[in-house]
Amino acid sequence: MTPGAYLKHRRTAHGLGVHDVAAVLATEPRLAEHVRAEWLEQIEADIVPMSFNTIVALRRAFTFDLDILAQLAAITMHSPVEPPRLCRICACSDADACLGHRGACSWIEHDLCSACFTLRMRSDDCLAITTTCPSIRIAP
């Protein structure tokens, strides 16, 4: 996983869209929100590099593990660093676990946390209901 992809996974895990984060990011000089959103999309696609100030500003908008971000950046620069264990869906880690009403998540598979496994199972259950019971309609 790249540093930008990691940030995108963590942002979406917090339920935030690009425009949600762009709305709270302060830039100097002041940029329009849509320009900040495009800039954030470029950061998440690893097209535009992140400065330290950008990382700090993003960290104020949503939580992510700075050590994980540094590890991923080192791997991108071909440093002999062990890849961190991350959930493939939300990119949580041992140091930055998902917190829910049941407490911190745990590992179900090597790259899947219990919170995302539960969400995936709920999605599968809903899909099974709609395909086996076509008379049931879900309101938009």
Residue pairs with C-beta under 8 A, 6 or more apart in sequence:
1 9
1 72
1 83
1 86
1 91
2 46
2 72
2 76
3 46
3 50
3 69
3 72
3 73
3 76
4 43
4 44
4 45
4 46
4 47
5 44
5 46
5 91
6 64
6 68
6 69
6 72
6 86
6 91
7 43
7 44
7 58
7 64
7 69
8 44
9 86
9 87
9 89
9 90
9 91
10 62
10 63
10 64
10 90
10 91
10 92
10 96
11 18
11 21
11 44
11 61
11 62
12 90
13 89
13 90
13 91
13 92
13 98
14 62
14 63
16 61
16 62
18 37
18 40
18 41
18 44
19 33
19 37
20 61
21 37
21 40
21 58
21 61
21 62
22 33
22 34
22 36
22 37
22 39
22 40
23 33
24 60
24 61
25 36
25 40
25 57
25 58
25 61
26 57
27 36
31 39
39 48
42 48
43 49
43 50
43 54
46 76
50 58
55 66
55 69
58 64
59 66
63 96
64 91
64 96
65 93
65 95
65 96
67 95
68 84
68 86
68 91
68 93
68 95
68 96
71 81
71 82
71 83
71 84
72 84
74 81
75 81
75 83
84 93
85 93
85 94
85 107
85 110
85 111
86 92
86 93
86 111
87 93
87 98
87 105
87 111
87 112
87 113
87 116
88 111
88 112
88 116
89 112
89 113
89 116
89 119
89 120
90 98
90 113
90 115
90 116
92 98
92 105
92 113
92 115
97 104
97 105
97 106
97 113
98 104
98 105
98 113
98 115
98 116
99 105
100 115
105 113
105 114
105 115
105 116
106 113
106 114
107 113
107 114
108 114
108 117
109 117
126 138
129 136
130 136
130 138
